[in-house]
């Protein structure tokens, strides 16, 4: 998204068939007027502070990029916890996530134009030379067509765009002779065999060396692809055609877009998430603006901005009208069914939709952009980062956060459109959170669990390609950038393509192939830039007035109930019955149930929604019987809280979610298994005892160390080499007896994670840890004292890097087939081994500290967290399966007549996962 595009909030009119040079000029003028008309919404940030924050972004980029080049290059990505490169085939497979890796120095290529934006022209020139010297595209590896296009082809084209710009300026890149473009053309031809389908939709994967369907290719049997995967090609492929004159690339990308458009659901004008590449049938029929569809919508609008083809704008406007009609439920964006768009397909949102407010800025629809962005910001303030997915009451659904840049992107474009310094403060918060929670000695590590603060050994290339670019531009003034950013448009990977491509090699027919618009309202094709006097009607507090009602929406929860109650009160009707509010003893509720599906179409919709909510509520109640993971944080020198280990909780002892964390030095118990009275009580007195798993019940171990004066206990698995990378997280159960006598907290670590603490003891003797429900903020004063500033500190830094080896614990296996949202977890499947209840790969369960609030008929919030939870029976070491208690199945008798519909919803839930 270019700044020109981002500034469509103005009162200028763009002629319907104007030459694109005029359109681009007018769009740039729009941004100038929008920025000048929009008065400040908050206290302006001084230029000195903006420069300070911009310099901080530069330092952060240097930390990430420098460590990649030092420890990982020429590998595709950096593993920041183990300080080495991630090479395809040499590390355990992560499933579809690894399809982005092609042994082509991905992070370097993805970072090329970022170097120029950050005014690192000398480093850019060196990086281009390295790419030309070292990168090979003829690799026998199966890669994602989507990821390779947006990251590698886009990176090469973005690098070429800025290389020729620098060459024209006369100081740098004087030797450059379109070498990056030739590499991009070579890669383009290697991707073309993927389009060999009857529909024109590409296969989702291709072998860079052998193409499709050959025995050596190991691919070509897939039948499905995601809408975004097939619909996010036009910018890069069209740019390649315009740069080289080879029209075949743009032709193939246009054909794929045309097919998707023709296959839209005609009554709703929505598209599904997954489509069969041969038949065109929708495989997944839910529709939203997040994972699987997101950049399809983005590229329709940006293709119009870059190429000036009216049909792309008309298609986008048609889809946008449907999105705002069905999916947008301010401030939420909820997936719906393409055939029944009034029916929500899920009750949670994924983090990739955070790009949408930025796209709405390009569209010129500012109000909903402000609303959704503010809601997302409130979620970030609660969890420090956007979880991969979160529910409509803002609880964690999938707890990972791979340092995604979409929210920073929307923040940047909202600031450019409004000039509101509030968004500078938002950007400042993002910088602080990245440095406080994600920064590690060898770069920035993805968050394994936003609730505990644990890390994952992962730093994706998009972090350097996008995050630092948007954050730097947010705080930069025009004179801080060595070229005019208004002359370029951003791809979905934030690569820069020049707007002058619209008038170059225009051999592709511009005939409007879009059809069937006669039923649409003319207002859907407004060709004017929105008037800022309407967007911000003479009120400097206009944007603030939109944000203000959402300030506490996350903490107070109940957003859907409050909105619907308010709407119902305004209309004079009673609010619809929600499953959360239903009481089987309430005659009025029973009467409403009887009407559902019989009285009217509205009642039928209410009935379907009620059934869906009842299934979700039942599932939620079952999950609430399980405990979330805990954190063991090493806070002594030289760690100071930077090492966070995810630990299994216990069903007995001090509940860390309800009491203050336990802090203390660790000491090994004797005997180490803790199964008898300790012989070294003086060693563990007032400390956190380390004990080994096995030979007796967990509760017995806890009593023995408690009697010796320990203030807490950490049980370390006796299965050497075990790790939650490969095993489900354990939840320690009691001994089947009354465990109220156990007052200290108990946590469980696998062998790999426990060895980190044991190694620290051997090297540093005294090691202090914090046992808590989630990681706490680091101590900045102590940490600053320990910052390596000379050779004398290098040993400490080296030790820290070594002990960071396993500071992350995988809570779940992370694979999401055919989905750009690349990591998720699945529902908990309780099973005990030893005295332990095992947590199988799970839907991320909400922390018990988070209150599940619902809206009753009178609009008040009711806390469901205080409902009684049934304890599981616990058996001995030999029993692998222990029940966690009875499943919650509310009002089965009332739902008896709806079994068929309920099964349909359950099948929908399976499709969703």
PyMOL commands that set and color helices and strands:
alter all, ss='L'
color gray80, all
select helices_A, chain A and resi 3-6+20-37+47-71+95-100+106-110+112-117+121-134+145-169+179-195+227-231+234-244+248-262+294-307+310-327+351-363+366-383+406-418+422-438+461-475+478-480+485-487+499-503+522-525+532-535+542-548+553-556+559-571+579-581+587-595+601-623+681-684+698-707+751-764+780-785+791-806+896-912
alter helices_A, ss='H'
color red, helices_A
select strands_A, chain A and resi 77-79+84-86+142-144+205-207+224-226+274-276+282-284+286-287+328-329+332-333+336-337+348-350+389-391+396-398+439-440+443-444+446-449+454-456+488-490+496-498+630-634+643-647+662-668+688-692+712-716+729-732+745-749+768-772+830-833+836-839+853-855+861-863
alter strands_A, ss='S'
color yellow, strands_A
deselect
rebuild
show_as cartoon
